[in-house]
């Protein structure tokens, strides 16, 4: 118990003295996971909506694959992204292994199926007649899709939170493709792992608390947007 | 129609990814060095002191990837690292003999110690000989925690078992954690087991552990760190100049002086002893 108390004290100490290293680690976590979530939204919502609104042979297979992807283990993603990005690997020419860019890439791969799966379910849950109604009122197809996405705002924002929550908290992929390099690709989760193995449990607890606070505030903002106007 | 739009959306997404990838900080490739190292140099904090000095001096950017010595050499074998800092002499010699590495130079040493619960159920405290201690642990059947991860410490442990003429794998009292040194020490402490550890990591974690040093000072327990440059002849993408610069830095007098006193303040004794320029055979004499 003493240890947890020490950790909490340390967390507040680091926060209030604005420790430069911790601040940079926190900002990098936010930047990497934020960008990755943004990318996953672009891909996830567009493909998710497209699959939800169309009929094609093998659709069930595609949907089941997307749903399986929602549970993609970060460490597996990390392993494959690492192998692809190796100097002598297929994407080695990009020279981005052990950079924040590689971490964004890996995290986007993790978050995309989560957003896609939730989008799929959200759009499909809308009443079928709504589509016909919108089209009957003279909307173009693009306008229809836009209205549907807006209509599904509540579950879609839940998707954003799930995607962001998934990547800000993962460590397996980040440590493999980022390398946990001091002042460059070290994020809150990888720093926590390292401090634990260094026996600095108080710092590790402090970093965990900062991570939880960060996740809480991001979700607070998203929840605020989500609940701002209740859907009819 | 719909599908066309979906395809457009996907293409737009991909374009954004590519843009991001291209926008990634394009540091000149030759300025990056990938240093693949054993965990003890990072976990002890030594590299946090040395690397900023090197970077400031040379303008190189060092990407330290802390893994076990085994994995570090595997990375070198694939040309995915430029320079290695490792402590697994037998494997290192093989690595160099097979042409994957060049210019293997000694940096420093410390030693391994056998640690265990203070009650010492296997009664190894009396012995100064590591092989004897291991035999006693085996015959008492008390829990022994092995790293089991092909790290330098793990291969040292295996060589001691071999010298004792035993094959502990599969025995009930022999468990492999597959974790780093720090975490393995935590497991040993919690489960009241014995384990082999480098002294540096043990000292760094000592205050949280209920483990005592029981056997130390045997010549077989010497722990030597070497720097090896990855052979650019095997892998043209290796940053040979950068690797060489780092290796040269590691054997410089400046590093020697830092290593000599590193850890004094925090642990009361140095964690490593600098050996640059010495021969491996002369250590421990």
Interface residues (C-beta under 8 A of the other chain):
Chain A: X35 X39 X42 X43 X46 X47 X49 X50 X53 X54 X86 X87 X88 X92 X94 X95 X96 X97 X98 X99 X100 X101 X104 X105 X108 X141 X142 X145 X179 X180 X181 X182 X184 X194 X196 X197 X198 X199 X201
Chain B: X1 X2 X3 X5 X6 X9 X10 X12 X13 X14 X16 X17 X20 X21 X24 X25 X29 X34 X39 X42 X43 X45 X48 X51 X61 X63 X64 X65 X66 X78 X79 X80 X180 X181 X182 X183 X204 X205 X207 X208 X235 X237
